[in-house]
Amino acid sequence: MTSGSMRLVWPGREYLAGYVAALERGWSPDNLRPEVTQEELDRIAINPDAFLASLVDRIGVGEIALPDGTVVPRLPSYSRWMWDGDFCGRIHFRWTPGSEVLPPYCLGHIGYAVVPWKQRRGYATAALREMLADARAEGLRYVEVTTDPPNVASQRVIEANGGVLCERFIKPSAFGKNLSGLRYRIAL
């Protein structure tokens, strides 16, 4: 199967069972906080509609916890789900209104995760391409996307979408001690 059969959908009830099934198989939408898997299953069990609504926050209401537990203001953001007839993954976009500059606690504008059983099909590349159009619609001139140095697959996804390596950096301590990252910039 190729990326031509994958599309981005807004999180909704009609796709929720696929999302839950991926979580139950052990997939996590957050590679920095694997405990998110159980947290999301719990939130869905309590109130699925509130969970779905929380995935689209174009204002940035409330706070979020970083991997070390530090609580910071939430940025405007939304998630879209990759769908090819089944749930394939999630892509998340966050931004600072009126600026490309992100606060230091936010590593990049866009993050994505494809379920392992749907990887190597071009889905992440296609999802990022589509999300770039969304970023452009928000008035951004560029986005920054980060990845870890050993994650060659993610580097290829970013580069396939025009990403240029800007810097190697050490992530803020809230993400772990002396963890290095790669920051790419994609012009819109």
JOVENHU-V38800 format. One record per pair of residues at least 24 apart in sequence whose ideal C-beta (glycine too) atoms are under 6 Angstrom apart, sorted by the first residue. I is the first residue (numbers start at 1). GAP is how many residues later the second one is. D is the distance in Angstrom with one decimal. If there is no record, write none. Layout:
# JOVENHU-V38800
i->I gap->GAP d->D
i->I gap->GAP d->D
This chain:
# JOVENHU-V38800
i->1 gap->120 d->5.6
i->2 gap->120 d->5.9
i->3 gap->119 d->3.4
i->3 gap->120 d->5.6
i->3 gap->123 d->3.8
i->5 gap->79 d->4.9
i->6 gap->76 d->5.6
i->6 gap->78 d->4.5
i->6 gap->82 d->5.9
i->6 gap->117 d->4.8
i->6 gap->120 d->5.7
i->7 gap->76 d->5.8
i->8 gap->72 d->4.2
i->8 gap->119 d->5.9
i->8 gap->122 d->5.2
i->9 gap->72 d->5.3
i->9 gap->74 d->4.7
i->11 gap->41 d->5.0
i->11 gap->44 d->4.6
i->11 gap->70 d->5.6
i->15 gap->66 d->5.7
i->18 gap->68 d->5.4
i->18 gap->69 d->3.2
i->19 gap->68 d->5.2
i->22 gap->65 d->5.0
i->22 gap->93 d->5.0
i->27 gap->88 d->4.8
i->29 gap->61 d->4.6
i->29 gap->84 d->5.2
i->32 gap->35 d->4.8
i->33 gap->34 d->5.3
i->55 gap->24 d->4.4
i->66 gap->108 d->4.1
i->67 gap->108 d->5.4
i->68 gap->106 d->4.6
i->70 gap->104 d->4.8
i->72 gap->33 d->4.8
i->82 gap->41 d->5.3
i->82 gap->45 d->5.3
i->88 gap->30 d->4.3
i->88 gap->35 d->5.3
i->89 gap->24 d->5.4
i->89 gap->25 d->3.7
i->89 gap->26 d->5.6
i->91 gap->36 d->4.5
i->91 gap->40 d->5.3
i->93 gap->38 d->5.5
i->93 gap->41 d->5.9
i->95 gap->43 d->5.7
i->100 gap->40 d->5.4
i->100 gap->42 d->5.7
i->104 gap->68 d->5.9
i->107 gap->39 d->4.5
i->108 gap->36 d->4.9
i->108 gap->37 d->4.7
i->108 gap->38 d->4.3
i->109 gap->34 d->3.9
i->109 gap->35 d->5.6
i->110 gap->33 d->5.8
i->110 gap->35 d->5.2
i->124 gap->33 d->4.6
i->125 gap->32 d->4.9
i->125 gap->35 d->4.9
i->128 gap->29 d->5.9
i->128 gap->33 d->5.0
i->129 gap->32 d->5.5
i->136 gap->52 d->4.4
i->140 gap->48 d->5.8
i->141 gap->47 d->5.8
i->142 gap->43 d->5.3
i->142 gap->45 d->5.0
i->142 gap->46 d->5.7
i->143 gap->43 d->5.3
i->144 gap->39 d->5.7
i->144 gap->41 d->5.4
i->145 gap->39 d->5.1
i->146 gap->35 d->4.9
i->146 gap->37 d->5.1
i->147 gap->35 d->5.4
i->149 gap->31 d->5.8
i->149 gap->33 d->5.9
i->158 gap->26 d->4.7
i->161 gap->25 d->5.8
i->162 gap->24 d->5.1
